[in-house]
Amino acid sequence: MNKDYPRFMNFKQALKFFNIGSYNTLYQFIDDEGLPVIKIGNVKRIDQEAAMEWLESKTIK
């Protein structure tokens, strides 16, 4: 786990975590690529551990 980011990241923090500059790209990861999001009420967060697992599943060997 990267200690520079909280375990449950908001979308702005997730942009920096993934090193992307566009919310549209992040939404594409969520909607089209299956990046898991936690939703409690109106608050959405991305679990850093789940994000790492998702990234590893996208790795081409």
N, C-alpha and C positions, 0 to 999 in steps of 0.2 A: 504494500500500500504506500502511496506517495504521501508523505507527511506535509507537503506543501498545500494540500487540498483537504477539506473535510471529508469524512467518509460519505456523507450524503450531500452531494454537490447541487447547487442551483444551476440553472442553465448557463449563466454567465461564467461560473467557475468551470463548468464542463467544457465550454468553448476553449478555455485556456488549457485544461487537462488534455484535450484531444488535439490541441494546437491547430485549431481551425478558426477562421475569422467570420463565419457566417452562421446565423441562426438557421437559415434555410438548410444548410448542410446537416446541422444537428437534427433538425426535424426530419430530414430524409433518413438519417441513421435510425431514428425512432420509428417512423412510419413504414419505411420500405425495407430496412435492414434488420429490424427486430431488436434494437437497443432497448433494454428494459428500463422502465420509468416507474418510480414509486409515487402514488398520488394519495394524499390524505387531505380531504376537503378540496380546497382550491390550490393547494401547494403541491408542486411537482418537484421531485428530486431524483438524481441519478446516483445510485450506490456505486462508489468507486470500485469495490470488489467485483460487482456484477459487470461493470464497464470493462475491467481488466479481463474477465472471462470472455466477454463478448469480443474484445479485440483479439484474444488468443484464438477464438473460433474462426476469425477472419484471416488468420495467418496462412499463407501459402508456403508449403514446405517443398 
